[in-house]
Amino acid sequence: MEEKKKKSGLSIFIPILAALICVITSVAYIVFKMSSNRIYEEKWQDYDECGI
């Protein structure tokens, strides 16, 4: 009986953990891309202002 409880508890925990990992990875990717785009735009801002 205890083996079923452990197995069912583990079978519930693993998908939740996988979903959390996916969410955290997605948020980290979005933050990284936003930061990268901001740095890129700041780098080329001077050239846009001078008309090149």
N, C-alpha and C positions, 0 to 999 in steps of 0.2 A: 504494500500500500504506500509506503514512504517513497519507494522508487518512482511510482506514478506521479506523486506530488512534485518531486524534484524534476522529473522530466517535463511535466506540464509547466512548471514555473520557469524552467530554462527555455522551453519553447515559446513562452510569452516574452521573456526578457531579450532574447537574441534579435527578433525583428524590431523591437523598440530601440535597442542599441544601434542596429544598422540604420534605422531612420534618423536617429540623432546624429550619427556620424555623417550621413548624407547632408543633413541640414547645416551642420557646422562647416563642412567642406564647401558647400554652396555659398554660405555667407562669407567665408574667408576668401573665396575666389572673387566674389563681387567687390569686396573691400579692396582687394589687391588691384583689380582692374580699374576701379575708380581712382585709386592713388596713382597708378601708372598713367592714366589719361591726364590727370591733373598735372603731373610732372611734365609730361610731353607738351601740354598746352602752355605751361609757363616757360618752357624752353624756347618755343617758337613765337611767343608773344611779341618779343622785341622785333622780330623780322616782319610780323604782320603790321606793326605800327609804322615801320619805315617804308612800307610799300613794295618790298621785294617779293 
